[in-house]
Amino acid sequence: MIQLIEGAPEGVLAFEAVGEVDAADYEDVLKPAIEAALEGGADIRIVYEIGPDFDRYSAGAAWEDMAMGFAHLTHWRRCAVVTDQDWVAHGAQAFGWLMGGRLRVFEIDELRAAMDWAASDED
């Protein structure tokens, strides 16, 4: 499932992947939050934590992830991926250039730094 992380700076959407993430998580949690931000005129600034409690993505979730990214390509401003899982970090770095905005990977213990970076315009 995808859960909201409380305490994110204003303008930053923060989520955590826990257990199995499926297509319904995108429909019920991520899409509404992103669409609400876009309706308010904001670019997308997101923090996405994939920590030790994450198990896997379903095939439907993988599809939704790709479709959502491309649907709002020009509105992505910053995406911070927070993880200690090598395969996630390598995948994010390998495909991050496809995003319209900037992507940066942070370690699990750097969640606050990831949120601050997502909120800022500094490198």
N, CA, C and O atoms as CSV, one atom per row, in Angstrom:
chain,resi,resn,atom,element,x,y,z
A,1,MET,N,N,0.830,-1.182,0.000
A,1,MET,CA,C,0.000,0.000,0.000
A,1,MET,C,C,0.875,1.246,0.000
A,1,MET,O,O,2.049,1.204,0.368
A,2,ILE,N,N,0.288,2.330,-0.412
A,2,ILE,CA,C,0.965,3.621,-0.375
A,2,ILE,C,C,0.280,4.456,0.695
A,2,ILE,O,O,-0.941,4.613,0.697
A,3,GLN,N,N,1.095,4.994,1.612
A,3,GLN,CA,C,0.578,5.789,2.718
A,3,GLN,C,C,1.145,7.205,2.657
A,3,GLN,O,O,2.279,7.415,2.226
A,4,LEU,N,N,0.354,8.154,3.087
A,4,LEU,CA,C,0.800,9.537,3.208
A,4,LEU,C,C,1.757,9.656,4.383
A,4,LEU,O,O,1.517,9.079,5.444
A,5,ILE,N,N,2.841,10.402,4.199
A,5,ILE,CA,C,3.764,10.715,5.291
A,5,ILE,C,C,3.403,12.108,5.793
A,5,ILE,O,O,3.415,13.073,5.029
A,6,GLU,N,N,3.089,12.205,7.054
A,6,GLU,CA,C,2.737,13.492,7.666
A,6,GLU,C,C,3.983,14.351,7.872
A,6,GLU,O,O,5.093,13.831,7.987
A,7,GLY,N,N,3.791,15.656,7.916
A,7,GLY,CA,C,4.873,16.571,8.257
A,7,GLY,C,C,5.718,17.065,7.101
A,7,GLY,O,O,6.785,17.641,7.316
A,8,ALA,N,N,5.259,16.849,5.876
A,8,ALA,CA,C,6.013,17.345,4.717
A,8,ALA,C,C,5.878,18.866,4.626
A,8,ALA,O,O,4.860,19.424,5.036
A,9,PRO,N,N,6.890,19.531,4.095
A,9,PRO,CA,C,6.794,20.982,3.901
A,9,PRO,C,C,5.641,21.328,2.948
A,9,PRO,O,O,5.202,20.496,2.154
A,10,GLU,N,N,5.173,22.548,3.042
A,10,GLU,CA,C,4.096,22.995,2.163
A,10,GLU,C,C,4.516,22.830,0.708
A,10,GLU,O,O,5.630,23.188,0.324
A,11,GLY,N,N,3.608,22.286,-0.094
A,11,GLY,CA,C,3.871,22.097,-1.508
A,11,GLY,C,C,4.549,20.785,-1.864
A,11,GLY,O,O,4.776,20.505,-3.041
A,12,VAL,N,N,4.877,19.971,-0.853
A,12,VAL,CA,C,5.535,18.688,-1.085
A,12,VAL,C,C,4.568,17.565,-0.722
A,12,VAL,O,O,3.981,17.556,0.361
A,13,LEU,N,N,4.414,16.625,-1.640
A,13,LEU,CA,C,3.629,15.429,-1.394
A,13,LEU,C,C,4.591,14.339,-0.951
A,13,LEU,O,O,5.573,14.066,-1.642
A,14,ALA,N,N,4.327,13.710,0.188
A,14,ALA,CA,C,5.238,12.690,0.713
A,14,ALA,C,C,4.476,11.391,0.961
A,14,ALA,O,O,3.426,11.380,1.604
A,15,PHE,N,N,5.032,10.295,0.434
A,15,PHE,CA,C,4.380,8.991,0.520
A,15,PHE,C,C,5.391,7.925,0.885
A,15,PHE,O,O,6.593,8.081,0.671
A,16,GLU,N,N,4.876,6.830,1.444
A,16,GLU,CA,C,5.696,5.676,1.780
A,16,GLU,C,C,5.059,4.427,1.203
A,16,GLU,O,O,3.853,4.221,1.340
A,17,ALA,N,N,5.861,3.595,0.561
A,17,ALA,CA,C,5.401,2.307,0.048
A,17,ALA,C,C,5.621,1.263,1.137
A,17,ALA,O,O,6.727,1.116,1.658
A,18,VAL,N,N,4.542,0.531,1.478
A,18,VAL,CA,C,4.593,-0.475,2.535
A,18,VAL,C,C,3.929,-1.751,2.026
A,18,VAL,O,O,2.864,-1.695,1.412
A,19,GLY,N,N,4.549,-2.891,2.276
A,19,GLY,CA,C,3.968,-4.161,1.833
A,19,GLY,C,C,3.931,-4.229,0.318
A,19,GLY,O,O,4.895,-3.865,-0.354
A,20,GLU,N,N,2.807,-4.700,-0.216
A,20,GLU,CA,C,2.634,-4.770,-1.668
A,20,GLU,C,C,1.907,-3.533,-2.162
A,20,GLU,O,O,0.858,-3.166,-1.632
A,21,VAL,N,N,2.462,-2.897,-3.169
A,21,VAL,CA,C,1.836,-1.740,-3.807
A,21,VAL,C,C,1.140,-2.242,-5.064
A,21,VAL,O,O,1.744,-2.922,-5.894
A,22,ASP,N,N,-0.153,-1.893,-5.194
A,22,ASP,CA,C,-0.896,-2.322,-6.384
A,22,ASP,C,C,-1.524,-1.125,-7.085
A,22,ASP,O,O,-1.405,0.009,-6.622
A,23,ALA,N,N,-2.186,-1.380,-8.193
A,23,ALA,CA,C,-2.765,-0.312,-9.010
A,23,ALA,C,C,-3.770,0.524,-8.233
A,23,ALA,O,O,-3.878,1.728,-8.465
A,24,ALA,N,N,-4.501,-0.087,-7.323
A,24,ALA,CA,C,-5.496,0.650,-6.531
A,24,ALA,C,C,-4.837,1.733,-5.688
A,24,ALA,O,O,-5.441,2.778,-5.445
A,25,ASP,N,N,-3.614,1.498,-5.241
A,25,ASP,CA,C,-2.911,2.520,-4.459
A,25,ASP,C,C,-2.681,3.790,-5.284
A,25,ASP,O,O,-2.767,4.903,-4.766
A,26,TYR,N,N,-2.391,3.608,-6.557
A,26,TYR,CA,C,-2.218,4.765,-7.437
A,26,TYR,C,C,-3.541,5.485,-7.644
A,26,TYR,O,O,-3.600,6.714,-7.596
A,27,GLU,N,N,-4.594,4.724,-7.872
A,27,GLU,CA,C,-5.923,5.302,-8.107
A,27,GLU,C,C,-6.469,6.002,-6.866
A,27,GLU,O,O,-7.067,7.073,-6.968
A,28,ASP,N,N,-6.263,5.400,-5.694
A,28,ASP,CA,C,-6.888,5.889,-4.463
A,28,ASP,C,C,-6.049,6.893,-3.686
A,28,ASP,O,O,-6.595,7.706,-2.940
A,29,VAL,N,N,-4.731,6.847,-3.849
A,29,VAL,CA,C,-3.861,7.690,-3.021
A,29,VAL,C,C,-3.056,8.683,-3.863
A,29,VAL,O,O,-3.203,9.893,-3.693
A,30,LEU,N,N,-2.213,8.189,-4.765
A,30,LEU,CA,C,-1.310,9.073,-5.504
A,30,LEU,C,C,-2.015,9.983,-6.502
A,30,LEU,O,O,-1.818,11.198,-6.480
A,31,LYS,N,N,-2.830,9.407,-7.373
A,31,LYS,CA,C,-3.479,10.229,-8.403
A,31,LYS,C,C,-4.302,11.373,-7.824
A,31,LYS,O,O,-4.164,12.504,-8.288
A,32,PRO,N,N,-5.159,11.125,-6.821
A,32,PRO,CA,C,-5.930,12.256,-6.275
A,32,PRO,C,C,-5.047,13.360,-5.691
A,32,PRO,O,O,-5.346,14.543,-5.856
A,33,ALA,N,N,-3.960,12.982,-5.010
A,33,ALA,CA,C,-3.078,13.993,-4.423
A,33,ALA,C,C,-2.375,14.805,-5.502
A,33,ALA,O,O,-2.261,16.026,-5.387
A,34,ILE,N,N,-1.909,14.142,-6.538
A,34,ILE,CA,C,-1.218,14.835,-7.625
A,34,ILE,C,C,-2.183,15.712,-8.404
A,34,ILE,O,O,-1.851,16.848,-8.744
A,35,GLU,N,N,-3.362,15.204,-8.688
A,35,GLU,CA,C,-4.349,16.014,-9.418
A,35,GLU,C,C,-4.787,17.229,-8.610
A,35,GLU,O,O,-5.005,18.298,-9.180
A,36,ALA,N,N,-4.918,17.087,-7.298
A,36,ALA,CA,C,-5.277,18.235,-6.451
A,36,ALA,C,C,-4.175,19.291,-6.485
A,36,ALA,O,O,-4.460,20.487,-6.542
A,37,ALA,N,N,-2.924,18.852,-6.449
A,37,ALA,CA,C,-1.809,19.801,-6.521
A,37,ALA,C,C,-1.807,20.529,-7.860
A,37,ALA,O,O,-1.586,21.739,-7.914
A,38,LEU,N,N,-2.051,19.796,-8.929
A,38,LEU,CA,C,-2.061,20.404,-10.262
A,38,LEU,C,C,-3.223,21.375,-10.433
A,38,LEU,O,O,-3.074,22.417,-11.072
A,39,GLU,N,N,-4.377,21.040,-9.867
A,39,GLU,CA,C,-5.528,21.948,-9.948
A,39,GLU,C,C,-5.238,23.264,-9.251
A,39,GLU,O,O,-5.747,24.309,-9.655
A,40,GLY,N,N,-4.424,23.220,-8.208
A,40,GLY,CA,C,-4.042,24.431,-7.491
A,40,GLY,C,C,-2.937,25.208,-8.194
A,40,GLY,O,O,-2.503,26.249,-7.701
A,41,GLY,N,N,-2.477,24.710,-9.345
A,41,GLY,CA,C,-1.465,25.405,-10.124
A,41,GLY,C,C,-0.035,25.075,-9.742
A,41,GLY,O,O,0.896,25.688,-10.264
A,42,ALA,N,N,0.161,24.126,-8.849
A,42,ALA,CA,C,1.509,23.802,-8.395
A,42,ALA,C,C,2.171,22.775,-9.305
A,42,ALA,O,O,1.504,21.938,-9.914
A,43,ASP,N,N,3.486,22.857,-9.385
A,43,ASP,CA,C,4.253,21.783,-9.989
A,43,ASP,C,C,4.349,20.655,-8.966
A,43,ASP,O,O,4.108,20.866,-7.777
A,44,ILE,N,N,4.696,19.479,-9.423
A,44,ILE,CA,C,4.730,18.325,-8.543
A,44,ILE,C,C,6.095,18.216,-7.879
A,44,ILE,O,O,7.132,18.129,-8.537
A,45,ARG,N,N,6.054,18.223,-6.555
A,45,ARG,CA,C,7.239,18.007,-5.718
A,45,ARG,C,C,6.873,16.841,-4.816
A,45,ARG,O,O,5.960,16.936,-3.996
A,46,ILE,N,N,7.596,15.743,-4.977
A,46,ILE,CA,C,7.192,14.533,-4.287
A,46,ILE,C,C,8.369,13.859,-3.599
A,46,ILE,O,O,9.493,13.864,-4.100
A,47,VAL,N,N,8.084,13.279,-2.441
A,47,VAL,CA,C,9.033,12.440,-1.726
A,47,VAL,C,C,8.391,11.066,-1.660
A,47,VAL,O,O,7.246,10.925,-1.231
A,48,TYR,N,N,9.131,10.056,-2.087
A,48,TYR,CA,C,8.593,8.695,-2.134
A,48,TYR,C,C,9.567,7.768,-1.427
A,48,TYR,O,O,10.665,7.506,-1.919
A,49,GLU,N,N,9.150,7.276,-0.266
A,49,GLU,CA,C,10.002,6.412,0.549
A,49,GLU,C,C,9.680,4.944,0.274
A,49,GLU,O,O,8.528,4.519,0.358
A,50,ILE,N,N,10.699,4.194,-0.049
A,50,ILE,CA,C,10.582,2.749,-0.247
A,50,ILE,C,C,11.548,2.125,0.749
A,50,ILE,O,O,12.729,1.930,0.462
A,51,GLY,N,N,11.011,1.815,1.935
A,51,GLY,CA,C,11.850,1.363,3.031
A,51,GLY,C,C,11.825,-0.133,3.262
A,51,GLY,O,O,11.436,-0.902,2.383
A,52,PRO,N,N,12.240,-0.537,4.444
A,52,PRO,CA,C,12.357,-1.963,4.754
A,52,PRO,C,C,11.016,-2.692,4.838
A,52,PRO,O,O,10.983,-3.920,4.757
A,53,ASP,N,N,9.921,-1.970,4.996
A,53,ASP,CA,C,8.607,-2.608,5.079
A,53,ASP,C,C,7.963,-2.804,3.713
A,53,ASP,O,O,6.852,-3.326,3.626
A,54,PHE,N,N,8.645,-2.393,2.645
A,54,PHE,CA,C,8.143,-2.588,1.283
A,54,PHE,C,C,8.464,-3.999,0.823
A,54,PHE,O,O,9.565,-4.503,1.045
A,55,ASP,N,N,7.470,-4.644,0.166
A,55,ASP,CA,C,7.680,-5.992,-0.351
A,55,ASP,C,C,7.842,-6.007,-1.857
A,55,ASP,O,O,8.844,-6.496,-2.378
A,56,ARG,N,N,6.833,-5.457,-2.569
A,56,ARG,CA,C,6.898,-5.523,-4.026
A,56,ARG,C,C,5.803,-4.670,-4.663
A,56,ARG,O,O,4.839,-4.257,-4.019
A,57,TYR,N,N,6.001,-4.425,-5.968
A,57,TYR,CA,C,4.984,-3.799,-6.810
A,57,TYR,C,C,4.262,-4.896,-7.570
A,57,TYR,O,O,4.887,-5.851,-8.033
A,58,SER,N,N,2.955,-4.765,-7.699
A,58,SER,CA,C,2.227,-5.662,-8.592
A,58,SER,C,C,2.463,-5.185,-10.024
A,58,SER,O,O,2.937,-4.069,-10.241
A,59,ALA,N,N,2.134,-6.026,-10.992
A,59,ALA,CA,C,2.291,-5.629,-12.399
A,59,ALA,C,C,1.438,-4.396,-12.699
A,59,ALA,O,O,1.873,-3.505,-13.428
A,60,GLY,N,N,0.235,-4.342,-12.145
A,60,GLY,CA,C,-0.644,-3.190,-12.356
A,60,GLY,C,C,-0.064,-1.914,-11.783
A,60,GLY,O,O,-0.223,-0.840,-12.364
A,61,ALA,N,N,0.609,-2.021,-10.646
A,61,ALA,CA,C,1.225,-0.842,-10.032
A,61,ALA,C,C,2.366,-0.318,-10.896
A,61,ALA,O,O,2.524,0.892,-11.056
A,62,ALA,N,N,3.158,-1.229,-11.449
A,62,ALA,CA,C,4.260,-0.811,-12.317
A,62,ALA,C,C,3.727,-0.046,-13.523
A,62,ALA,O,O,4.305,0.964,-13.923
A,63,TRP,N,N,2.646,-0.515,-14.093
A,63,TRP,CA,C,2.028,0.153,-15.233
A,63,TRP,C,C,1.512,1.541,-14.830
A,63,TRP,O,O,1.755,2.525,-15.529
A,64,GLU,N,N,0.804,1.612,-13.704
A,64,GLU,CA,C,0.274,2.893,-13.226
A,64,GLU,C,C,1.389,3.883,-12.944
A,64,GLU,O,O,1.246,5.075,-13.216
A,65,ASP,N,N,2.497,3.401,-12.402
A,65,ASP,CA,C,3.640,4.260,-12.112
A,65,ASP,C,C,4.153,4.920,-13.382
A,65,ASP,O,O,4.381,6.129,-13.417
A,66,MET,N,N,4.332,4.128,-14.409
A,66,MET,CA,C,4.822,4.653,-15.679
A,66,MET,C,C,3.797,5.596,-16.320
A,66,MET,O,O,4.155,6.670,-16.804
A,67,ALA,N,N,2.539,5.195,-16.319
A,67,ALA,CA,C,1.492,6.012,-16.942
A,67,ALA,C,C,1.338,7.352,-16.229
A,67,ALA,O,O,1.175,8.382,-16.883
A,68,MET,N,N,1.386,7.349,-14.895
A,68,MET,CA,C,1.232,8.590,-14.147
A,68,MET,C,C,2.395,9.529,-14.413
A,68,MET,O,O,2.208,10.737,-14.558
A,69,GLY,N,N,3.595,8.973,-14.477
A,69,GLY,CA,C,4.772,9.807,-14.735
A,69,GLY,C,C,4.709,10.499,-16.073
A,69,GLY,O,O,5.022,11.685,-16.176
A,70,PHE,N,N,4.310,9.779,-17.095
A,70,PHE,CA,C,4.244,10.358,-18.434
A,70,PHE,C,C,3.044,11.286,-18.609
A,70,PHE,O,O,3.104,12.229,-19.398
A,71,ALA,N,N,1.962,11.032,-17.887
A,71,ALA,CA,C,0.757,11.857,-18.027
A,71,ALA,C,C,1.005,13.305,-17.607
A,71,ALA,O,O,0.389,14.220,-18.152
A,72,HIS,N,N,1.893,13.516,-16.653
A,72,HIS,CA,C,2.137,14.865,-16.127
A,72,HIS,C,C,3.603,15.260,-16.270
A,72,HIS,O,O,4.146,15.979,-15.431
A,73,LEU,N,N,4.230,14.791,-17.323
A,73,LEU,CA,C,5.664,14.940,-17.512
A,73,LEU,C,C,6.159,16.377,-17.353
A,73,LEU,O,O,7.202,16.603,-16.739
A,74,THR,N,N,5.439,17.333,-17.888
A,74,THR,CA,C,5.916,18.717,-17.839
A,74,THR,C,C,5.679,19.387,-16.485
A,74,THR,O,O,6.140,20.507,-16.267
A,75,HIS,N,N,4.977,18.725,-15.585
A,75,HIS,CA,C,4.670,19.311,-14.275
A,75,HIS,C,C,5.545,18.782,-13.148
A,75,HIS,O,O,5.470,19.281,-12.025
A,76,TRP,N,N,6.385,17.769,-13.431
A,76,TRP,CA,C,7.267,17.249,-12.394
A,76,TRP,C,C,8.376,18.253,-12.130
A,76,TRP,O,O,9.113,18.609,-13.049
A,77,ARG,N,N,8.507,18.714,-10.901
A,77,ARG,CA,C,9.551,19.675,-10.527
A,77,ARG,C,C,10.697,18.969,-9.814
A,77,ARG,O,O,11.860,19.101,-10.196
A,78,ARG,N,N,10.348,18.211,-8.764
A,78,ARG,CA,C,11.354,17.494,-7.988
A,78,ARG,C,C,10.766,16.187,-7.456
A,78,ARG,O,O,9.616,16.132,-7.021
A,79,CYS,N,N,11.581,15.150,-7.503
A,79,CYS,CA,C,11.197,13.855,-6.954
A,79,CYS,C,C,12.367,13.326,-6.137
A,79,CYS,O,O,13.453,13.090,-6.665
A,80,ALA,N,N,12.131,13.145,-4.845
A,80,ALA,CA,C,13.135,12.564,-3.956
A,80,ALA,C,C,12.721,11.122,-3.670
A,80,ALA,O,O,11.639,10.874,-3.139
A,81,VAL,N,N,13.572,10.191,-4.020
A,81,VAL,CA,C,13.339,8.782,-3.725
A,81,VAL,C,C,14.186,8.442,-2.506
A,81,VAL,O,O,15.404,8.623,-2.513
A,82,VAL,N,N,13.529,7.950,-1.463
A,82,VAL,CA,C,14.206,7.654,-0.202
A,82,VAL,C,C,14.213,6.139,-0.019
A,82,VAL,O,O,13.159,5.519,0.124
A,83,THR,N,N,15.409,5.547,-0.025
A,83,THR,CA,C,15.498,4.092,0.036
A,83,THR,C,C,16.902,3.635,0.408
A,83,THR,O,O,17.882,4.350,0.196
A,84,ASP,N,N,16.977,2.440,0.962
A,84,ASP,CA,C,18.249,1.764,1.163
A,84,ASP,C,C,18.342,0.533,0.273
A,84,ASP,O,O,19.305,-0.229,0.358
A,85,GLN,N,N,17.348,0.341,-0.575
A,85,GLN,CA,C,17.325,-0.816,-1.465
A,85,GLN,C,C,18.050,-0.456,-2.762
A,85,GLN,O,O,17.618,0.418,-3.513
A,86,ASP,N,N,19.148,-1.142,-3.000
A,86,ASP,CA,C,19.999,-0.830,-4.154
A,86,ASP,C,C,19.252,-0.865,-5.480
A,86,ASP,O,O,19.456,0.012,-6.320
A,87,TRP,N,N,18.393,-1.857,-5.685
A,87,TRP,CA,C,17.711,-1.986,-6.970
A,87,TRP,C,C,16.790,-0.795,-7.217
A,87,TRP,O,O,16.595,-0.391,-8.364
A,88,VAL,N,N,16.220,-0.226,-6.146
A,88,VAL,CA,C,15.357,0.952,-6.294
A,88,VAL,C,C,16.213,2.170,-6.630
A,88,VAL,O,O,15.888,2.933,-7.540
A,89,ALA,N,N,17.299,2.347,-5.895
A,89,ALA,CA,C,18.182,3.498,-6.134
A,89,ALA,C,C,18.756,3.465,-7.544
A,89,ALA,O,O,18.776,4.485,-8.233
A,90,HIS,N,N,19.224,2.293,-7.975
A,90,HIS,CA,C,19.799,2.178,-9.322
A,90,HIS,C,C,18.741,2.416,-10.397
A,90,HIS,O,O,19.014,3.079,-11.398
A,91,GLY,N,N,17.545,1.884,-10.198
A,91,GLY,CA,C,16.462,2.093,-11.165
A,91,GLY,C,C,16.068,3.553,-11.261
A,91,GLY,O,O,15.857,4.076,-12.355
A,92,ALA,N,N,15.968,4.219,-10.104
A,92,ALA,CA,C,15.618,5.641,-10.103
A,92,ALA,C,C,16.672,6.462,-10.827
A,92,ALA,O,O,16.341,7.355,-11.606
A,93,GLN,N,N,17.934,6.165,-10.574
A,93,GLN,CA,C,19.008,6.907,-11.216
A,93,GLN,C,C,19.087,6.611,-12.713
A,93,GLN,O,O,19.412,7.490,-13.511
A,94,ALA,N,N,18.790,5.380,-13.080
A,94,ALA,CA,C,18.865,5.008,-14.495
A,94,ALA,C,C,17.767,5.651,-15.323
A,94,ALA,O,O,17.991,6.038,-16.471
A,95,PHE,N,N,16.574,5.767,-14.739
A,95,PHE,CA,C,15.435,6.273,-15.502
A,95,PHE,C,C,14.994,7.676,-15.084
A,95,PHE,O,O,14.021,8.205,-15.620
A,96,GLY,N,N,15.698,8.272,-14.140
A,96,GLY,CA,C,15.340,9.602,-13.665
A,96,GLY,C,C,15.376,10.672,-14.739
A,96,GLY,O,O,14.643,11.658,-14.665
A,97,TRP,N,N,16.220,10.481,-15.731
A,97,TRP,CA,C,16.326,11.471,-16.810
A,97,TRP,C,C,15.033,11.562,-17.625
A,97,TRP,O,O,14.833,12.543,-18.341
A,98,LEU,N,N,14.156,10.565,-17.530
A,98,LEU,CA,C,12.883,10.607,-18.254
A,98,LEU,C,C,11.907,11.617,-17.651
A,98,LEU,O,O,10.958,12.047,-18.308
A,99,MET,N,N,12.150,11.984,-16.407
A,99,MET,CA,C,11.269,12.948,-15.744
A,99,MET,C,C,11.513,14.344,-16.307
A,99,MET,O,O,12.604,14.658,-16.783
A,100,GLY,N,N,10.494,15.156,-16.244
A,100,GLY,CA,C,10.645,16.535,-16.674
A,100,GLY,C,C,11.431,17.370,-15.688
A,100,GLY,O,O,12.021,18.384,-16.061
A,101,GLY,N,N,11.447,16.954,-14.429
A,101,GLY,CA,C,12.138,17.716,-13.391
A,101,GLY,C,C,13.380,17.002,-12.903
A,101,GLY,O,O,13.977,16.195,-13.615
A,102,ARG,N,N,13.758,17.316,-11.668
A,102,ARG,CA,C,14.963,16.734,-11.082
A,102,ARG,C,C,14.599,15.563,-10.179
A,102,ARG,O,O,13.551,15.564,-9.532
A,103,LEU,N,N,15.469,14.576,-10.144
A,103,LEU,CA,C,15.307,13.417,-9.278
A,103,LEU,C,C,16.588,13.231,-8.485
A,103,LEU,O,O,17.692,13.382,-9.009
A,104,ARG,N,N,16.421,12.903,-7.219
A,104,ARG,CA,C,17.582,12.642,-6.369
A,104,ARG,C,C,17.239,11.496,-5.424
A,104,ARG,O,O,16.115,11.407,-4.930
A,105,VAL,N,N,18.201,10.627,-5.178
A,105,VAL,CA,C,18.021,9.492,-4.279
A,105,VAL,C,C,18.658,9.818,-2.930
A,105,VAL,O,O,19.771,10.341,-2.862
A,106,PHE,N,N,17.931,9.497,-1.857
A,106,PHE,CA,C,18.397,9.708,-0.492
A,106,PHE,C,C,18.353,8.385,0.259
A,106,PHE,O,O,17.566,7.500,-0.079
A,107,GLU,N,N,19.196,8.249,1.275
A,107,GLU,CA,C,19.170,7.086,2.165
A,107,GLU,C,C,17.956,7.203,3.097
A,107,GLU,O,O,17.418,8.294,3.286
A,108,ILE,N,N,17.532,6.085,3.673
A,108,ILE,CA,C,16.369,6.062,4.569
A,108,ILE,C,C,16.516,7.055,5.717
A,108,ILE,O,O,15.540,7.712,6.079
A,109,ASP,N,N,17.686,7.180,6.289
A,109,ASP,CA,C,17.856,8.095,7.429
A,109,ASP,C,C,17.943,9.563,7.009
A,109,ASP,O,O,18.186,10.432,7.845
A,110,GLU,N,N,17.745,9.841,5.724
A,110,GLU,CA,C,17.792,11.219,5.222
A,110,GLU,C,C,16.407,11.725,4.799
A,110,GLU,O,O,16.308,12.613,3.952
A,111,LEU,N,N,15.357,11.176,5.372
A,111,LEU,CA,C,13.997,11.561,4.980
A,111,LEU,C,C,13.773,13.065,5.117
A,111,LEU,O,O,13.223,13.687,4.208
A,112,ARG,N,N,14.184,13.654,6.223
A,112,ARG,CA,C,13.985,15.101,6.419
A,112,ARG,C,C,14.753,15.902,5.374
A,112,ARG,O,O,14.233,16.884,4.845
A,113,ALA,N,N,15.963,15.501,5.075
A,113,ALA,CA,C,16.758,16.182,4.044
A,113,ALA,C,C,16.089,16.051,2.681
A,113,ALA,O,O,16.112,16.989,1.885
A,114,ALA,N,N,15.496,14.895,2.410
A,114,ALA,CA,C,14.788,14.687,1.139
A,114,ALA,C,C,13.603,15.634,1.033
A,114,ALA,O,O,13.359,16.211,-0.027
A,115,MET,N,N,12.863,15.797,2.128
A,115,MET,CA,C,11.717,16.710,2.115
A,115,MET,C,C,12.167,18.150,1.911
A,115,MET,O,O,11.553,18.896,1.148
A,116,ASP,N,N,13.235,18.535,2.592
A,116,ASP,CA,C,13.751,19.904,2.441
A,116,ASP,C,C,14.225,20.150,1.013
A,116,ASP,O,O,13.965,21.212,0.448
A,117,TRP,N,N,14.916,19.178,0.426
A,117,TRP,CA,C,15.386,19.314,-0.948
A,117,TRP,C,C,14.205,19.436,-1.914
A,117,TRP,O,O,14.223,20.272,-2.817
A,118,ALA,N,N,13.188,18.607,-1.723
A,118,ALA,CA,C,12.019,18.646,-2.607
A,118,ALA,C,C,11.311,20.001,-2.533
A,118,ALA,O,O,10.764,20.469,-3.532
A,119,ALA,N,N,11.321,20.619,-1.382
A,119,ALA,CA,C,10.664,21.908,-1.188
A,119,ALA,C,C,11.471,23.075,-1.758
A,119,ALA,O,O,10.915,24.138,-2.032
A,120,SER,N,N,12.762,22.883,-1.934
A,120,SER,CA,C,13.631,23.990,-2.347
A,120,SER,C,C,13.825,24.017,-3.854
A,120,SER,O,O,13.325,23.157,-4.580
A,121,ASP,N,N,14.554,25.011,-4.301
A,121,ASP,CA,C,14.967,25.104,-5.697
A,121,ASP,C,C,16.481,25.059,-5.825
A,121,ASP,O,O,17.037,25.360,-6.881
A,122,GLU,N,N,17.149,24.675,-4.720
A,122,GLU,CA,C,18.598,24.591,-4.704
A,122,GLU,C,C,19.042,23.184,-5.074
A,122,GLU,O,O,18.318,22.219,-4.829
A,123,ASP,N,N,20.212,23.061,-5.656
A,123,ASP,CA,C,20.760,21.740,-5.966
A,123,ASP,C,C,21.449,21.244,-4.757
A,123,ASP,O,O,21.998,20.142,-4.766
